[in-house]
Amino acid sequence: MKLRIGIAGAGAWGQALAHVARSAGHDVAMWSRQSPDVSALARTDAILLAVPAQACRAVLTAIAPAFEPGLPLIITAKGIERETGLFMNEVAAQAASRARAMVLSGPSFAADVVKGLPTAVTLAAPTLAEAGAWGEALTLPSFRVYGSDDVLGVEIGGAP
């Protein structure tokens, strides 16, 4: 099924994830600080948040108007917010409460993903079925996404 995937963050990781989504046959809409028009993320089936952990709150606050209730938000930042000690899914609950937060994490490098080198990551969601469905939507032969329902465990495992 062809989806419309929003990517918030146009750095190396955001571009790599856009490449994955396009290669999986989906349409991609990009948002960045250089192109801050939040309407680019309107009418998306999910938004991938591809910004550093310490920028997540500010970016989520900026793009929150694009969120329909329950819109999947796939957080790709690894870490804990310094000021609050919160994990990224907790930051999302505060800054974009209408979203349904999930976490994508794993040993990966943007350049390797774009080159098509083998990469495996975990996508954790509130339910295993949801993680599996979104993981399947983003899986390629060289980019494998494995589902989990342990959101906090995946965040802890990925935190530097």
Rosetta constraint file for C-alpha pairs under 8 A:
AtomPair CA 1 CA 137 HARMONIC 8.00 0.50
AtomPair CA 2 CA 25 HARMONIC 6.10 0.50
AtomPair CA 2 CA 26 HARMONIC 5.02 0.50
AtomPair CA 2 CA 27 HARMONIC 7.25 0.50
AtomPair CA 3 CA 25 HARMONIC 7.91 0.50
AtomPair CA 3 CA 26 HARMONIC 4.98 0.50
AtomPair CA 3 CA 27 HARMONIC 6.18 0.50
AtomPair CA 3 CA 44 HARMONIC 7.73 0.50
AtomPair CA 3 CA 45 HARMONIC 6.20 0.50
AtomPair CA 4 CA 26 HARMONIC 5.89 0.50
AtomPair CA 4 CA 27 HARMONIC 4.71 0.50
AtomPair CA 4 CA 28 HARMONIC 5.77 0.50
AtomPair CA 4 CA 29 HARMONIC 7.31 0.50
AtomPair CA 4 CA 43 HARMONIC 7.65 0.50
AtomPair CA 4 CA 44 HARMONIC 4.96 0.50
AtomPair CA 4 CA 45 HARMONIC 5.41 0.50
AtomPair CA 4 CA 46 HARMONIC 7.23 0.50
AtomPair CA 5 CA 21 HARMONIC 7.13 0.50
AtomPair CA 5 CA 26 HARMONIC 6.80 0.50
AtomPair CA 5 CA 27 HARMONIC 6.12 0.50
AtomPair CA 5 CA 28 HARMONIC 4.90 0.50
AtomPair CA 5 CA 29 HARMONIC 6.25 0.50
AtomPair CA 5 CA 44 HARMONIC 5.57 0.50
AtomPair CA 5 CA 45 HARMONIC 5.88 0.50
AtomPair CA 5 CA 46 HARMONIC 5.34 0.50
AtomPair CA 5 CA 47 HARMONIC 5.89 0.50
AtomPair CA 5 CA 48 HARMONIC 7.39 0.50
AtomPair CA 6 CA 28 HARMONIC 5.76 0.50
AtomPair CA 6 CA 29 HARMONIC 4.68 0.50
AtomPair CA 6 CA 30 HARMONIC 5.84 0.50
AtomPair CA 6 CA 31 HARMONIC 7.48 0.50
AtomPair CA 6 CA 40 HARMONIC 7.74 0.50
AtomPair CA 6 CA 41 HARMONIC 5.38 0.50
AtomPair CA 6 CA 44 HARMONIC 5.88 0.50
AtomPair CA 6 CA 45 HARMONIC 7.68 0.50
AtomPair CA 6 CA 46 HARMONIC 6.12 0.50
AtomPair CA 6 CA 47 HARMONIC 4.40 0.50
AtomPair CA 6 CA 48 HARMONIC 6.12 0.50
AtomPair CA 7 CA 14 HARMONIC 6.37 0.50
AtomPair CA 7 CA 17 HARMONIC 7.74 0.50
AtomPair CA 7 CA 18 HARMONIC 6.81 0.50
AtomPair CA 7 CA 28 HARMONIC 7.14 0.50
AtomPair CA 7 CA 29 HARMONIC 6.14 0.50
AtomPair CA 7 CA 30 HARMONIC 4.88 0.50
AtomPair CA 7 CA 31 HARMONIC 6.12 0.50
AtomPair CA 7 CA 41 HARMONIC 7.73 0.50
AtomPair CA 7 CA 47 HARMONIC 5.60 0.50
AtomPair CA 7 CA 48 HARMONIC 4.84 0.50
AtomPair CA 7 CA 49 HARMONIC 6.16 0.50
AtomPair CA 7 CA 50 HARMONIC 6.83 0.50
AtomPair CA 8 CA 14 HARMONIC 7.11 0.50
AtomPair CA 8 CA 30 HARMONIC 6.11 0.50
AtomPair CA 8 CA 31 HARMONIC 4.76 0.50
AtomPair CA 8 CA 32 HARMONIC 6.01 0.50
AtomPair CA 8 CA 47 HARMONIC 6.92 0.50
AtomPair CA 8 CA 48 HARMONIC 6.13 0.50
AtomPair CA 8 CA 49 HARMONIC 4.95 0.50
AtomPair CA 8 CA 50 HARMONIC 5.76 0.50
AtomPair CA 8 CA 51 HARMONIC 7.19 0.50
AtomPair CA 8 CA 59 HARMONIC 7.87 0.50
AtomPair CA 9 CA 13 HARMONIC 7.94 0.50
AtomPair CA 9 CA 14 HARMONIC 5.22 0.50
AtomPair CA 9 CA 30 HARMONIC 7.21 0.50
AtomPair CA 9 CA 31 HARMONIC 5.97 0.50
AtomPair CA 9 CA 32 HARMONIC 4.94 0.50
AtomPair CA 9 CA 33 HARMONIC 7.60 0.50
AtomPair CA 9 CA 49 HARMONIC 6.60 0.50
AtomPair CA 9 CA 50 HARMONIC 4.94 0.50
AtomPair CA 9 CA 51 HARMONIC 5.35 0.50
AtomPair CA 10 CA 14 HARMONIC 4.81 0.50
AtomPair CA 10 CA 15 HARMONIC 5.66 0.50
AtomPair CA 10 CA 30 HARMONIC 6.89 0.50
AtomPair CA 10 CA 31 HARMONIC 6.87 0.50
AtomPair CA 10 CA 32 HARMONIC 5.53 0.50
AtomPair CA 10 CA 50 HARMONIC 7.56 0.50
AtomPair CA 11 CA 15 HARMONIC 6.05 0.50
AtomPair CA 11 CA 50 HARMONIC 7.72 0.50
AtomPair CA 11 CA 51 HARMONIC 7.59 0.50
AtomPair CA 12 CA 16 HARMONIC 6.12 0.50
AtomPair CA 12 CA 110 HARMONIC 5.86 0.50
AtomPair CA 12 CA 111 HARMONIC 7.57 0.50
AtomPair CA 13 CA 17 HARMONIC 6.14 0.50
AtomPair CA 13 CA 50 HARMONIC 6.22 0.50
AtomPair CA 13 CA 51 HARMONIC 7.94 0.50
AtomPair CA 13 CA 109 HARMONIC 7.72 0.50
AtomPair CA 13 CA 110 HARMONIC 5.08 0.50
AtomPair CA 14 CA 18 HARMONIC 6.10 0.50
AtomPair CA 14 CA 49 HARMONIC 7.88 0.50
AtomPair CA 14 CA 50 HARMONIC 5.04 0.50
AtomPair CA 14 CA 51 HARMONIC 7.50 0.50
AtomPair CA 15 CA 19 HARMONIC 6.17 0.50
AtomPair CA 15 CA 110 HARMONIC 7.91 0.50
AtomPair CA 16 CA 20 HARMONIC 6.34 0.50
AtomPair CA 16 CA 110 HARMONIC 5.34 0.50
AtomPair CA 16 CA 111 HARMONIC 7.29 0.50
AtomPair CA 16 CA 113 HARMONIC 6.18 0.50
AtomPair CA 16 CA 114 HARMONIC 5.54 0.50
AtomPair CA 17 CA 21 HARMONIC 6.14 0.50
AtomPair CA 18 CA 22 HARMONIC 6.07 0.50
AtomPair CA 18 CA 28 HARMONIC 6.40 0.50
AtomPair CA 19 CA 23 HARMONIC 5.95 0.50
AtomPair CA 19 CA 114 HARMONIC 6.66 0.50
AtomPair CA 20 CA 24 HARMONIC 6.13 0.50
AtomPair CA 20 CA 113 HARMONIC 7.79 0.50
AtomPair CA 20 CA 114 HARMONIC 7.76 0.50
AtomPair CA 20 CA 138 HARMONIC 6.69 0.50
AtomPair CA 20 CA 139 HARMONIC 7.91 0.50
AtomPair CA 20 CA 140 HARMONIC 7.39 0.50
AtomPair CA 20 CA 143 HARMONIC 7.64 0.50
AtomPair CA 21 CA 25 HARMONIC 6.57 0.50
AtomPair CA 21 CA 26 HARMONIC 5.47 0.50
AtomPair CA 21 CA 27 HARMONIC 7.33 0.50
AtomPair CA 21 CA 28 HARMONIC 6.91 0.50
AtomPair CA 21 CA 138 HARMONIC 6.03 0.50
AtomPair CA 22 CA 26 HARMONIC 4.96 0.50
AtomPair CA 22 CA 27 HARMONIC 6.13 0.50
AtomPair CA 22 CA 28 HARMONIC 6.57 0.50
AtomPair CA 23 CA 140 HARMONIC 7.57 0.50
AtomPair CA 24 CA 137 HARMONIC 7.06 0.50
AtomPair CA 24 CA 138 HARMONIC 6.17 0.50
AtomPair CA 24 CA 139 HARMONIC 7.05 0.50
AtomPair CA 24 CA 140 HARMONIC 6.45 0.50
AtomPair CA 29 CA 40 HARMONIC 5.95 0.50
AtomPair CA 29 CA 41 HARMONIC 6.21 0.50
AtomPair CA 29 CA 44 HARMONIC 7.98 0.50
AtomPair CA 30 CA 40 HARMONIC 6.58 0.50
AtomPair CA 30 CA 41 HARMONIC 7.16 0.50
AtomPair CA 31 CA 35 HARMONIC 6.02 0.50
AtomPair CA 31 CA 36 HARMONIC 6.08 0.50
AtomPair CA 31 CA 37 HARMONIC 6.97 0.50
AtomPair CA 31 CA 38 HARMONIC 6.82 0.50
AtomPair CA 31 CA 40 HARMONIC 6.37 0.50
AtomPair CA 31 CA 41 HARMONIC 6.90 0.50
AtomPair CA 32 CA 36 HARMONIC 5.49 0.50
AtomPair CA 38 CA 42 HARMONIC 7.15 0.50
AtomPair CA 38 CA 62 HARMONIC 7.65 0.50
AtomPair CA 38 CA 63 HARMONIC 5.71 0.50
AtomPair CA 38 CA 65 HARMONIC 7.38 0.50
AtomPair CA 38 CA 66 HARMONIC 6.31 0.50
AtomPair CA 39 CA 66 HARMONIC 6.74 0.50
AtomPair CA 41 CA 47 HARMONIC 7.48 0.50
AtomPair CA 41 CA 63 HARMONIC 7.95 0.50
AtomPair CA 41 CA 66 HARMONIC 5.95 0.50
AtomPair CA 42 CA 66 HARMONIC 5.28 0.50
AtomPair CA 42 CA 67 HARMONIC 7.59 0.50
AtomPair CA 43 CA 66 HARMONIC 8.00 0.50
AtomPair CA 45 CA 71 HARMONIC 6.91 0.50
AtomPair CA 45 CA 72 HARMONIC 7.22 0.50
AtomPair CA 46 CA 71 HARMONIC 5.98 0.50
AtomPair CA 46 CA 72 HARMONIC 4.78 0.50
AtomPair CA 46 CA 73 HARMONIC 5.89 0.50
AtomPair CA 46 CA 74 HARMONIC 7.36 0.50
AtomPair CA 47 CA 71 HARMONIC 7.74 0.50
AtomPair CA 47 CA 72 HARMONIC 6.40 0.50
AtomPair CA 47 CA 73 HARMONIC 4.95 0.50
AtomPair CA 47 CA 74 HARMONIC 6.13 0.50
AtomPair CA 48 CA 73 HARMONIC 5.88 0.50
AtomPair CA 48 CA 74 HARMONIC 4.61 0.50
AtomPair CA 48 CA 75 HARMONIC 5.95 0.50
AtomPair CA 48 CA 76 HARMONIC 6.98 0.50
AtomPair CA 49 CA 56 HARMONIC 7.76 0.50
AtomPair CA 49 CA 73 HARMONIC 6.94 0.50
AtomPair CA 49 CA 74 HARMONIC 6.01 0.50
AtomPair CA 49 CA 75 HARMONIC 4.82 0.50
AtomPair CA 49 CA 76 HARMONIC 5.82 0.50
AtomPair CA 49 CA 77 HARMONIC 7.29 0.50
AtomPair CA 50 CA 75 HARMONIC 6.83 0.50
AtomPair CA 50 CA 76 HARMONIC 5.40 0.50
AtomPair CA 50 CA 77 HARMONIC 6.29 0.50
AtomPair CA 51 CA 55 HARMONIC 6.29 0.50
AtomPair CA 51 CA 56 HARMONIC 6.31 0.50
AtomPair CA 51 CA 59 HARMONIC 7.96 0.50
AtomPair CA 51 CA 76 HARMONIC 7.44 0.50
AtomPair CA 51 CA 77 HARMONIC 6.13 0.50
AtomPair CA 52 CA 56 HARMONIC 6.49 0.50
AtomPair CA 52 CA 77 HARMONIC 5.48 0.50
AtomPair CA 52 CA 78 HARMONIC 7.47 0.50
AtomPair CA 53 CA 77 HARMONIC 4.99 0.50
AtomPair CA 53 CA 78 HARMONIC 6.03 0.50
AtomPair CA 53 CA 79 HARMONIC 5.74 0.50
AtomPair CA 53 CA 80 HARMONIC 6.80 0.50
AtomPair CA 53 CA 81 HARMONIC 6.49 0.50
AtomPair CA 53 CA 88 HARMONIC 7.03 0.50
AtomPair CA 54 CA 80 HARMONIC 7.90 0.50
AtomPair CA 54 CA 81 HARMONIC 5.81 0.50
AtomPair CA 54 CA 82 HARMONIC 7.21 0.50
AtomPair CA 55 CA 59 HARMONIC 6.17 0.50
AtomPair CA 56 CA 60 HARMONIC 5.87 0.50
AtomPair CA 56 CA 77 HARMONIC 7.70 0.50
AtomPair CA 56 CA 88 HARMONIC 7.43 0.50
AtomPair CA 56 CA 91 HARMONIC 7.56 0.50
AtomPair CA 56 CA 92 HARMONIC 7.92 0.50
AtomPair CA 57 CA 61 HARMONIC 6.07 0.50
AtomPair CA 57 CA 91 HARMONIC 6.27 0.50
AtomPair CA 57 CA 92 HARMONIC 7.18 0.50
AtomPair CA 57 CA 95 HARMONIC 6.11 0.50
AtomPair CA 58 CA 62 HARMONIC 6.27 0.50
AtomPair CA 59 CA 63 HARMONIC 6.18 0.50
AtomPair CA 60 CA 64 HARMONIC 5.60 0.50
AtomPair CA 60 CA 92 HARMONIC 7.01 0.50
AtomPair CA 60 CA 95 HARMONIC 5.82 0.50
AtomPair CA 60 CA 96 HARMONIC 6.02 0.50
AtomPair CA 61 CA 95 HARMONIC 5.49 0.50
AtomPair CA 61 CA 96 HARMONIC 6.71 0.50
AtomPair CA 63 CA 67 HARMONIC 7.51 0.50
AtomPair CA 64 CA 95 HARMONIC 7.34 0.50
AtomPair CA 64 CA 96 HARMONIC 5.40 0.50
AtomPair CA 67 CA 71 HARMONIC 6.05 0.50
AtomPair CA 67 CA 96 HARMONIC 7.60 0.50
AtomPair CA 67 CA 98 HARMONIC 6.39 0.50
AtomPair CA 67 CA 99 HARMONIC 6.24 0.50
AtomPair CA 68 CA 98 HARMONIC 6.59 0.50
AtomPair CA 68 CA 99 HARMONIC 7.19 0.50
AtomPair CA 69 CA 98 HARMONIC 4.64 0.50
AtomPair CA 69 CA 99 HARMONIC 6.03 0.50
AtomPair CA 70 CA 98 HARMONIC 5.81 0.50
AtomPair CA 70 CA 99 HARMONIC 4.93 0.50
AtomPair CA 70 CA 100 HARMONIC 5.02 0.50
AtomPair CA 71 CA 98 HARMONIC 7.17 0.50
AtomPair CA 71 CA 99 HARMONIC 4.88 0.50
AtomPair CA 71 CA 100 HARMONIC 5.64 0.50
AtomPair CA 72 CA 99 HARMONIC 5.88 0.50
AtomPair CA 72 CA 100 HARMONIC 4.71 0.50
AtomPair CA 72 CA 101 HARMONIC 6.07 0.50
AtomPair CA 72 CA 102 HARMONIC 7.12 0.50
AtomPair CA 73 CA 99 HARMONIC 5.91 0.50
AtomPair CA 73 CA 100 HARMONIC 5.70 0.50
AtomPair CA 73 CA 101 HARMONIC 4.79 0.50
AtomPair CA 73 CA 102 HARMONIC 5.96 0.50
AtomPair CA 74 CA 101 HARMONIC 6.07 0.50
AtomPair CA 74 CA 102 HARMONIC 4.73 0.50
AtomPair CA 74 CA 103 HARMONIC 5.43 0.50
AtomPair CA 74 CA 104 HARMONIC 6.42 0.50
AtomPair CA 75 CA 88 HARMONIC 7.25 0.50
AtomPair CA 75 CA 89 HARMONIC 7.45 0.50
AtomPair CA 75 CA 101 HARMONIC 7.01 0.50
AtomPair CA 75 CA 102 HARMONIC 5.98 0.50
AtomPair CA 75 CA 103 HARMONIC 4.73 0.50
AtomPair CA 75 CA 104 HARMONIC 5.97 0.50
AtomPair CA 76 CA 103 HARMONIC 6.07 0.50
AtomPair CA 76 CA 104 HARMONIC 4.96 0.50
AtomPair CA 76 CA 105 HARMONIC 6.22 0.50
AtomPair CA 77 CA 88 HARMONIC 7.24 0.50
AtomPair CA 77 CA 104 HARMONIC 7.90 0.50
AtomPair CA 77 CA 105 HARMONIC 7.77 0.50
AtomPair CA 78 CA 88 HARMONIC 7.67 0.50
AtomPair CA 78 CA 105 HARMONIC 7.03 0.50
AtomPair CA 78 CA 155 HARMONIC 6.83 0.50
AtomPair CA 78 CA 158 HARMONIC 5.57 0.50
AtomPair CA 78 CA 159 HARMONIC 5.18 0.50
AtomPair CA 78 CA 160 HARMONIC 7.08 0.50
AtomPair CA 79 CA 87 HARMONIC 6.71 0.50
AtomPair CA 79 CA 88 HARMONIC 7.06 0.50
AtomPair CA 79 CA 155 HARMONIC 7.23 0.50
AtomPair CA 79 CA 156 HARMONIC 7.88 0.50
AtomPair CA 79 CA 158 HARMONIC 6.85 0.50
AtomPair CA 79 CA 159 HARMONIC 4.17 0.50
AtomPair CA 79 CA 160 HARMONIC 5.93 0.50
AtomPair CA 80 CA 85 HARMONIC 5.79 0.50
AtomPair CA 80 CA 86 HARMONIC 5.58 0.50
AtomPair CA 80 CA 87 HARMONIC 4.75 0.50
AtomPair CA 80 CA 88 HARMONIC 6.44 0.50
AtomPair CA 80 CA 159 HARMONIC 6.71 0.50
AtomPair CA 81 CA 85 HARMONIC 5.22 0.50
AtomPair CA 81 CA 86 HARMONIC 5.33 0.50
AtomPair CA 81 CA 87 HARMONIC 6.34 0.50
AtomPair CA 81 CA 88 HARMONIC 7.09 0.50
AtomPair CA 81 CA 91 HARMONIC 7.78 0.50
AtomPair CA 82 CA 86 HARMONIC 7.77 0.50
AtomPair CA 86 CA 90 HARMONIC 5.81 0.50
AtomPair CA 86 CA 91 HARMONIC 6.25 0.50
AtomPair CA 87 CA 91 HARMONIC 6.37 0.50
AtomPair CA 87 CA 152 HARMONIC 7.91 0.50
AtomPair CA 87 CA 155 HARMONIC 7.02 0.50
AtomPair CA 88 CA 92 HARMONIC 6.14 0.50
AtomPair CA 88 CA 155 HARMONIC 7.73 0.50
AtomPair CA 89 CA 93 HARMONIC 6.22 0.50
AtomPair CA 89 CA 101 HARMONIC 5.92 0.50
AtomPair CA 89 CA 102 HARMONIC 7.03 0.50
AtomPair CA 89 CA 103 HARMONIC 7.27 0.50
AtomPair CA 89 CA 151 HARMONIC 7.96 0.50
AtomPair CA 90 CA 94 HARMONIC 6.52 0.50
AtomPair CA 91 CA 95 HARMONIC 6.05 0.50
AtomPair CA 92 CA 96 HARMONIC 5.13 0.50
AtomPair CA 92 CA 97 HARMONIC 6.48 0.50
AtomPair CA 92 CA 99 HARMONIC 7.63 0.50
AtomPair CA 92 CA 101 HARMONIC 6.73 0.50
AtomPair CA 93 CA 97 HARMONIC 4.57 0.50
AtomPair CA 93 CA 98 HARMONIC 7.89 0.50
AtomPair CA 93 CA 99 HARMONIC 7.60 0.50
AtomPair CA 93 CA 101 HARMONIC 7.50 0.50
AtomPair CA 101 CA 125 HARMONIC 7.05 0.50
AtomPair CA 101 CA 126 HARMONIC 7.91 0.50
AtomPair CA 102 CA 123 HARMONIC 6.99 0.50
AtomPair CA 102 CA 124 HARMONIC 5.59 0.50
AtomPair CA 102 CA 125 HARMONIC 4.54 0.50
AtomPair CA 102 CA 126 HARMONIC 7.09 0.50
AtomPair CA 102 CA 131 HARMONIC 7.89 0.50
AtomPair CA 102 CA 151 HARMONIC 6.86 0.50
AtomPair CA 103 CA 122 HARMONIC 7.97 0.50
AtomPair CA 103 CA 123 HARMONIC 5.58 0.50
AtomPair CA 103 CA 124 HARMONIC 5.14 0.50
AtomPair CA 103 CA 125 HARMONIC 6.65 0.50
AtomPair CA 103 CA 151 HARMONIC 6.36 0.50
AtomPair CA 103 CA 154 HARMONIC 7.25 0.50
AtomPair CA 103 CA 155 HARMONIC 7.01 0.50
AtomPair CA 104 CA 121 HARMONIC 6.80 0.50
AtomPair CA 104 CA 122 HARMONIC 5.63 0.50
AtomPair CA 104 CA 123 HARMONIC 4.36 0.50
AtomPair CA 104 CA 124 HARMONIC 6.42 0.50
AtomPair CA 104 CA 154 HARMONIC 7.93 0.50
AtomPair CA 105 CA 121 HARMONIC 5.59 0.50
AtomPair CA 105 CA 122 HARMONIC 5.42 0.50
AtomPair CA 105 CA 123 HARMONIC 6.57 0.50
AtomPair CA 105 CA 154 HARMONIC 6.74 0.50
AtomPair CA 105 CA 155 HARMONIC 7.31 0.50
AtomPair CA 105 CA 158 HARMONIC 6.05 0.50
AtomPair CA 106 CA 120 HARMONIC 6.73 0.50
AtomPair CA 106 CA 121 HARMONIC 4.37 0.50
AtomPair CA 106 CA 122 HARMONIC 5.99 0.50
AtomPair CA 106 CA 158 HARMONIC 6.59 0.50
AtomPair CA 107 CA 119 HARMONIC 7.63 0.50
AtomPair CA 107 CA 120 HARMONIC 7.25 0.50
AtomPair CA 107 CA 121 HARMONIC 6.79 0.50
AtomPair CA 108 CA 112 HARMONIC 7.38 0.50
AtomPair CA 108 CA 113 HARMONIC 7.41 0.50
AtomPair CA 108 CA 119 HARMONIC 6.24 0.50
AtomPair CA 108 CA 120 HARMONIC 7.43 0.50
AtomPair CA 108 CA 121 HARMONIC 7.40 0.50
AtomPair CA 109 CA 113 HARMONIC 6.37 0.50
AtomPair CA 110 CA 114 HARMONIC 6.32 0.50
AtomPair CA 111 CA 115 HARMONIC 6.20 0.50
AtomPair CA 112 CA 116 HARMONIC 6.24 0.50
AtomPair CA 112 CA 117 HARMONIC 5.18 0.50
AtomPair CA 112 CA 118 HARMONIC 7.69 0.50
AtomPair CA 112 CA 119 HARMONIC 7.70 0.50
AtomPair CA 113 CA 117 HARMONIC 5.82 0.50
AtomPair CA 113 CA 118 HARMONIC 7.40 0.50
AtomPair CA 113 CA 119 HARMONIC 6.66 0.50
AtomPair CA 113 CA 142 HARMONIC 7.83 0.50
AtomPair CA 113 CA 143 HARMONIC 7.05 0.50
AtomPair CA 116 CA 142 HARMONIC 5.70 0.50
AtomPair CA 116 CA 143 HARMONIC 7.57 0.50
AtomPair CA 117 CA 142 HARMONIC 6.06 0.50
AtomPair CA 117 CA 143 HARMONIC 7.92 0.50
AtomPair CA 118 CA 142 HARMONIC 4.54 0.50
AtomPair CA 118 CA 143 HARMONIC 6.07 0.50
AtomPair CA 118 CA 144 HARMONIC 7.90 0.50
AtomPair CA 119 CA 142 HARMONIC 6.05 0.50
AtomPair CA 119 CA 143 HARMONIC 4.88 0.50
AtomPair CA 119 CA 144 HARMONIC 6.18 0.50
AtomPair CA 120 CA 143 HARMONIC 5.88 0.50
AtomPair CA 120 CA 144 HARMONIC 4.65 0.50
AtomPair CA 120 CA 145 HARMONIC 5.93 0.50
AtomPair CA 120 CA 146 HARMONIC 7.47 0.50
AtomPair CA 121 CA 143 HARMONIC 7.77 0.50
AtomPair CA 121 CA 144 HARMONIC 6.32 0.50
AtomPair CA 121 CA 145 HARMONIC 5.07 0.50
AtomPair CA 121 CA 146 HARMONIC 6.26 0.50
AtomPair CA 122 CA 145 HARMONIC 5.50 0.50
AtomPair CA 122 CA 146 HARMONIC 4.72 0.50
AtomPair CA 122 CA 147 HARMONIC 5.76 0.50
AtomPair CA 122 CA 148 HARMONIC 6.84 0.50
AtomPair CA 122 CA 154 HARMONIC 7.44 0.50
AtomPair CA 123 CA 131 HARMONIC 5.85 0.50
AtomPair CA 123 CA 132 HARMONIC 7.95 0.50
AtomPair CA 123 CA 134 HARMONIC 7.93 0.50
AtomPair CA 123 CA 135 HARMONIC 6.33 0.50
AtomPair CA 123 CA 145 HARMONIC 6.40 0.50
AtomPair CA 123 CA 146 HARMONIC 6.03 0.50
AtomPair CA 123 CA 147 HARMONIC 4.99 0.50
AtomPair CA 123 CA 148 HARMONIC 6.08 0.50
AtomPair CA 124 CA 128 HARMONIC 7.60 0.50
AtomPair CA 124 CA 131 HARMONIC 5.66 0.50
AtomPair CA 124 CA 147 HARMONIC 5.84 0.50
AtomPair CA 124 CA 148 HARMONIC 4.48 0.50
AtomPair CA 124 CA 149 HARMONIC 5.13 0.50
AtomPair CA 124 CA 150 HARMONIC 5.84 0.50
AtomPair CA 124 CA 151 HARMONIC 4.87 0.50
AtomPair CA 124 CA 154 HARMONIC 6.64 0.50
AtomPair CA 125 CA 130 HARMONIC 6.22 0.50
AtomPair CA 125 CA 131 HARMONIC 4.94 0.50
AtomPair CA 125 CA 147 HARMONIC 7.73 0.50
AtomPair CA 125 CA 148 HARMONIC 6.49 0.50
AtomPair CA 125 CA 149 HARMONIC 5.13 0.50
AtomPair CA 125 CA 150 HARMONIC 7.13 0.50
AtomPair CA 125 CA 151 HARMONIC 5.92 0.50
AtomPair CA 126 CA 130 HARMONIC 7.27 0.50
AtomPair CA 126 CA 131 HARMONIC 7.64 0.50
AtomPair CA 126 CA 149 HARMONIC 5.48 0.50
AtomPair CA 126 CA 150 HARMONIC 7.51 0.50
AtomPair CA 126 CA 151 HARMONIC 6.89 0.50
AtomPair CA 127 CA 131 HARMONIC 6.35 0.50
AtomPair CA 127 CA 148 HARMONIC 7.65 0.50
AtomPair CA 127 CA 149 HARMONIC 5.11 0.50
AtomPair CA 128 CA 132 HARMONIC 5.99 0.50
AtomPair CA 128 CA 147 HARMONIC 6.31 0.50
AtomPair CA 128 CA 148 HARMONIC 5.48 0.50
AtomPair CA 128 CA 149 HARMONIC 4.80 0.50
AtomPair CA 129 CA 133 HARMONIC 6.13 0.50
AtomPair CA 130 CA 134 HARMONIC 6.24 0.50
AtomPair CA 131 CA 135 HARMONIC 5.80 0.50
AtomPair CA 131 CA 146 HARMONIC 7.90 0.50
AtomPair CA 131 CA 147 HARMONIC 4.74 0.50
AtomPair CA 131 CA 148 HARMONIC 6.06 0.50
AtomPair CA 131 CA 149 HARMONIC 6.91 0.50
AtomPair CA 132 CA 136 HARMONIC 5.96 0.50
AtomPair CA 132 CA 146 HARMONIC 7.04 0.50
AtomPair CA 132 CA 147 HARMONIC 4.85 0.50
AtomPair CA 132 CA 148 HARMONIC 7.59 0.50
AtomPair CA 133 CA 137 HARMONIC 6.32 0.50
AtomPair CA 134 CA 138 HARMONIC 6.43 0.50
AtomPair CA 135 CA 139 HARMONIC 6.00 0.50
AtomPair CA 135 CA 144 HARMONIC 7.97 0.50
AtomPair CA 135 CA 145 HARMONIC 4.95 0.50
AtomPair CA 135 CA 146 HARMONIC 6.18 0.50
AtomPair CA 135 CA 147 HARMONIC 6.12 0.50
AtomPair CA 136 CA 145 HARMONIC 6.95 0.50
AtomPair CA 138 CA 143 HARMONIC 7.92 0.50
AtomPair CA 138 CA 144 HARMONIC 7.99 0.50
AtomPair CA 138 CA 145 HARMONIC 6.95 0.50
AtomPair CA 139 CA 143 HARMONIC 5.57 0.50
AtomPair CA 139 CA 144 HARMONIC 5.03 0.50
AtomPair CA 139 CA 145 HARMONIC 5.48 0.50
AtomPair CA 140 CA 144 HARMONIC 6.09 0.50
AtomPair CA 150 CA 154 HARMONIC 6.21 0.50
AtomPair CA 151 CA 155 HARMONIC 6.28 0.50
AtomPair CA 152 CA 156 HARMONIC 6.07 0.50
AtomPair CA 153 CA 157 HARMONIC 6.05 0.50
AtomPair CA 154 CA 158 HARMONIC 6.21 0.50
AtomPair CA 155 CA 159 HARMONIC 6.06 0.50
